[in-house]
């Protein structure tokens, strides 16, 4: 299991854009977290997807994010500073 999860939905244009940003930022391997049909995830992420979550530190990066924001987020991995937003 990777330390990063990208929470997303099926057929989500913003999720596709987020994947492109993560590729451009050269993000390390991450897992896909599909929120469709998972009530707990729908409740938490339903209006926020895509969301990049660091499972080690519990930090989250909400969309919209760009390459620079992803790189800052990744540089702060392991931090317990709480949710990250841009």
Buried (B, 14 or more C-beta within 10 A) or exposed (E): EEBBBBBBBEEBEEBEBBBEBBEEBEBEEBBEBBBEEEEEBBEBBEEEBBBBBBBEBEBBBBBEBEBEBBBBBBEBEEBEEEEBEE
